[in-house]
Amino acid sequence: MNAIAQKSPESELDIVIDWRQARLVKGEEPAGEIGWYLAAQREGDTALDLVAHGLSGWISRATLTGGAPGASYLVSAAIATSEGRVAMRVLLVQMRAR
């Protein structure tokens, strides 16, 4: 589930990842959250902020705020699995221009 999301700098963006849609092996399941990573695509753009995140069962959730008008950010989420592997999902967040 790699995707593109849009938000305005003033709004919050809630992201939900269902790891059942990931390519996990039979019997494998999420074992813990590794973390989230946010990167601006242009140097000097105002930060996109991760204000809340967590993993509950098969679902990862995050809330993002801020960002620069017209900027783009790569956002990734990573979990450890019951088989000792790492699963990751990446999305592009595009900010609306004012």
C-alpha positions, 0 to 999 in steps of 0.5 A, a space after each residue: 500500500 504505497 500511496 499519495 495523500 494531500 493536506 493543507 498546512 493548517 489541517 491534520 492528516 490521519 494515516 491508517 495502515 492495515 498490515 493485513 494488506 502487506 506481503 507477510 508470510 502465512 502466520 506472520 503478524 505485526 509484533 511491534 512498531 519500529 517507527 515513522 520517518 518523515 522527510 521533506 523533498 526540498 531542503 528548507 521546507 517547513 517540517 511536517 510533524 508527527 504528533 501521534 502514532 501507534 500500532 494496535 493489532 494489525 493497524 498502525 495509525 499516525 497523525 501529521 500536522 504542519 508542512 509548507 504550502 506546495 511542498 512534498 514529504 515522504 512518510 514511511 512506517 515500519 513494524 517488526 513482525 513475528 518472524 523477525 522481519 521488518 515490513 514498511 509502507 511509504 507514502 507521499 504527502 503533497 501539501 496544497 498551495 495556499 
